[in-house]
């Protein structure tokens, strides 16, 4: 009886942990944490007079990332699509109200920080990024008789994600510290190349879906092997830029190895945990190593 009760308790504990993991990964909390960590690391690369990290900017990036990704997840047309064996998509369809609530809470938090901290002064620079992030998946532009989103422009999908991600996690700390553009270009380019390499990994995951929708991504155009080669080329670019900037070799090497492993192992059939936990987790590696090292 005791053994049976212990076994039942163990199963219940594993089930609870699995539900928590699903919620953290599939609600984009994990990804928003990666964006926040990279933003904090950017502050540490250009220490201000007090040498600290601006926690309010880090919180703004976390909230804005959570808002954008959960808005994307609750788009009506996405919930009319079949889950097609995707645990992530099925979870998001079951928890649409939760994701909408998270997006609403994130919008309130981001809006408060944006207004209270005076970011409206940079609206001309930030508005294009905000619009790009919001219309990435929204089919607002009519083209060839159909409404299409920016992500449907051939090969543009990954460049948009990498550009917005880099501009936010590098650009906001630079603006907050009034750094000149020339001082941040190296880190901006390095992060762009790393994020773009990992974005191609997610295009491999979405190969059949993108092919059916007619979205021309690197895997659709070049095949999986060709897409891997392109991703490795951008990763090599990120490593070279990091080397030129004097990034510590250990951290640079660990980041490169982790990213290369994810790129080489990426297959459409891989589990949602491979992509949500490991592929997204690579974004945390350089930031955490840098913060810990300091």
N, C-alpha and C positions, 0 to 999 in steps of 0.2 A: 504493500500500500504506500509506504514511504517512497519507494523507488518510483512508483507510478506518479505520485504527486510531484516528486522532484523533476521527473521527465516532463510533466505537463507545465511546470513552472519554467523550465528551460525553454520549451517551445514557445511559451507566451512571451518570455523575455526576448527571444530572437525575433519573434513577430513584431514586437513593439519597436525594437531597434531598427528593423527593416522599414517600418512605417516612418520612423523619424528620419532615416537616411533618405528615403524617397522624397519626403517633404523638403528636406534641405537641398537636395540636388535638383529636383524637378520644378521647384518654385523659384529657381535661380538665386537662392540665398548664397549658395556656394560660389557661384560665378560673381555675384556682387561683392562677396568677400575678397575674391581675387582682384577685382578692380580697385577696391579700397586699399588692399595691401600694396598694390603697385603704386597707387597715389602716395601712400605714406613713404614708400621707398624713394619716390621722386623728391620728396621734401628732404629726405636724409642725404640725398646726393648734392643738394644745394642748401646747406644749413644756413638758416637766418641768424640774426644776431644772438637770439636766445638758443639756437641750435635745436629747436624742437620741431615736432610735426604739428601742423595745423589740423587738429582733430575735426573741426567743423567742416573743412574742405573734404577730408576723408569721408565724413558722414554724408556730405552732399553727393559725392561720387557713388557711395554705396546706395543711397536712396534713388538717385537718378538711374543707375544700372538696373535696380530692382523694378523700377517703374517701366522702363523701356522694354525689358524682356518679358515682363508679365502682361503688359499691354499687347505685345506680339502674341503671347500664348492664348489670350482670350478672344482673338479675332474671330468673328462669327463664322467665316468660311472655313477656318481651321477645325472647328468643332463639327462641321458637316462631313469632314474627311474621315475615312476609316482609319483606325489605329494601326492596322496592317502589322500586327505583331509587336508594335513598339510599346514597351511598358511605360516609357516616359509620356508618350502621347495619350495613352489610355488614362494614366494618372491625371494628366492635365485636363482631360475631358471630364473626368469624374469630379474634379475639384475646381471647376471653372469659377464658382463663386468665391472660393478662397483666394484664387489668383487675382480676381478682380478686386477683392478687398485689400490684398497686399499692394496692388498697383495704386489704389486710392490712398492708402496710408503713406506709401512712398511718395506720391505726388504732393500730399500735404507737407511732409517733412522736407522734401526738396524745395518746394515753393517757399516755405518759411525761411530756410537757410539762404536761398537765393535772394530773397528780399531783405532779410535782416542783415546779411553780411555785405550788401551793396553790390552784388554781382550784376545787377541790372545796368551798372555803368559799362559793362563789357557786352551788352546785348548785341551790338552789331557783329561782334566776333563769334558769339555763342549761338545766335539764332540759326545760322546755317547748319551748325552741327546738330542742334536740337531738331530741326526739320528733317535732316537726313536720317537721324535715328528713329523718328516717329513715322516717316513715310517709307521706310525700308521695306516693310511688308504690306503696307496699305495700298491697295490698287486704286490710286487716285488719278493717274494719267491715262488718257485714252490714246491708244496706239494700235493701228491696224484693226480698227473696229472693236477692240476690247479694252477694258480698263486693266492696266498693268501696274505693278509695283516696281520700284527701282531695282530690287533684287533680281528681276527678270531680264535686265539688260545683260547681254552676253559677257561673261567673265567679270562683271562689275561687283558681284555679290561680296567676294572676299575682300576686295580693295576698300569697299565702303565700311565694312565691319572694322578692319584693321585701322583705317584712317580715323574713324570716330573714336574707337577705343584709345588709340595713341594720343589723339588730340585732347581727350578728356583726362587721362591718367598722367600725362606729361604737361599738357597745356595749362590746366587749372592750377597746379602748384606753381608753375612759372609765372602765371598772371598774379597769383596771390603774393608772390615774392618780388614782383616787378622785374623779372629776369628778362634780358634782351633775347630776341629770337635766336641770334647766332649762338648763344650759350646753351640752348636746349636742343638744337637741331640734331646733334649726334644721338642723344638718348631717344628723341622722337623717331628717328630713322631706324634705330635698333629695335625699338619696341614694335614699330610698324611691321618690320620683317618677321619678327617672332610671331606676332599675332596672325599675320597673313599665312604663315606656314601652318599654323594650327587650324586656321579657318578651312584650309583645303582638306584637312582631316575630316572635318564635319561634312564637307561636300561629298567625301567618299561614303560617309554614313547615309547621306540623302540621295545617293546616285539614282536609284530606281524612281524615287519620287520626283526628282528634278528632271529626269529623262522623260517621264510621263507628262510633266507639266510643260516641257519644252524649254526649261531653264538651262542655258548653256554655261555650265561650270567647268572647271578644269577636268574633273573625272569624266564628265559627259563628253567633252571634246577630245581629250587625250587618252582616256582610259585610266584605270586605277594606277597602273605602273607609271604612266606619264605624269599623272597628278602627284604621285609620291616624289618623282624626280623634281618637279617644280617646287614642291614644299621643301624638299631638302636643300634646294638651291637658295630659297629665301632664308632658311635656317642658317645656312653657311654665311649668308650676307649678314644676318644678325650677329653671328659669332665674330666675324671679322670687324664689324663696327664696334662691338664690345671690346675686342682686343685693342683696337686703335684708341678707344676711350680710356684704356687702363683699368678695365673691370678686373677684379681679382680672378686669377686663372681657375681656382677651384670652383668658385661659384659659376663662372662662365662654362666650365667643362661639364659640371653636373646638370646645368640647364640644357646644354646642347645634347647630352646623352639622353636625358629624359624626353626631350622633344623628338629626337631622332627615333627613339624606341617606339613612341606613340605613332609617329608617321609610318614607320616600317610595318607595324603591327595592325594598322588600320585596315579594316575590311567592313563591307556593308553588313555582314552577318554578326559583327561584334555586339556584345550586350550594351544596353543603355548605360550600365555602370562604367564600362570602359570609356565611353565618351564623356559622360557627365562628371565622373569622379576623377579619372586619370587624365584625359585630354585637357579638360578645363583646369585640372590640378597643376598641370605644367606651368600655367600662368602664375601660380603662387610660388613656384620654386625660386626664381631669381629674386623676387621681392622679399620672401622670408629669409633667404640666405643673406641678403644684404642687410636687412634689419637686425638679424641675429648677430651678424659679423660686426655690427657697429655697437 
